[in-house]
């Protein structure tokens, strides 16, 4: 599924939804306190930590009126401030995605699915 198509003086640029989700997931996992992306088994109601190659499954990307909306399903580290982690994630992802794609990020929703104790 194509998320965005931009016309430039040299041609047309199309960015796939999976590319944006993978990049956003990589940026998110660099944030202190984010353990990783969460995948849910809807049938069982279980949450599991996704591996690096599947992290885009924990992120939903939507494009409306040439603006991006992202839904993150994350696992956070025990003992960190969820508010601080969420603020850092929003600021970092918004800045880096807008620089990477040239598309405005309108909204980032964060769903904390689990807390993990990190040794």
GIPE-V485819 format. One record per backbone hydrogen bond with DSSP energy under -0.5 kcal/mol. CO is the residue of the C=O (numbers start at 0). NH is the residue of the N-H. If there is no record, write none. Layout:
BEGIN
co->CO nh->NH
co->CO nh->NH
END
This chain:
BEGIN
co->0 nh->16
co->3 nh->14
co->5 nh->7
co->5 nh->12
co->7 nh->10
co->10 nh->7
co->12 nh->5
co->14 nh->2
co->14 nh->3
co->15 nh->18
co->15 nh->19
co->16 nh->20
co->17 nh->21
co->18 nh->22
co->19 nh->23
co->20 nh->24
co->21 nh->25
co->22 nh->26
co->23 nh->27
co->24 nh->28
co->25 nh->29
co->26 nh->29
co->27 nh->30
co->30 nh->33
co->32 nh->34
co->32 nh->76
co->35 nh->74
co->36 nh->49
co->38 nh->47
co->39 nh->41
co->40 nh->44
co->40 nh->45
co->45 nh->40
co->47 nh->38
co->50 nh->53
co->51 nh->54
co->53 nh->56
co->54 nh->57
co->55 nh->58
co->57 nh->72
co->59 nh->70
co->61 nh->63
co->61 nh->68
co->63 nh->66
co->65 nh->103
co->66 nh->63
co->67 nh->105
co->67 nh->106
co->68 nh->61
co->69 nh->71
co->69 nh->108
co->70 nh->59
co->71 nh->73
co->71 nh->110
co->72 nh->37
co->73 nh->112
co->73 nh->113
co->74 nh->34
co->74 nh->35
co->75 nh->115
co->76 nh->79
co->79 nh->81
co->80 nh->84
co->81 nh->85
co->82 nh->86
co->83 nh->87
co->84 nh->88
co->85 nh->89
co->86 nh->90
co->87 nh->91
co->88 nh->92
co->89 nh->93
co->90 nh->94
co->91 nh->95
co->92 nh->96
co->93 nh->97
co->94 nh->98
co->95 nh->99
co->96 nh->100
co->96 nh->101
co->97 nh->101
co->103 nh->67
co->103 nh->105
co->106 nh->69
co->108 nh->71
co->109 nh->111
co->110 nh->73
co->110 nh->112
co->113 nh->75
co->115 nh->77
co->115 nh->117
END
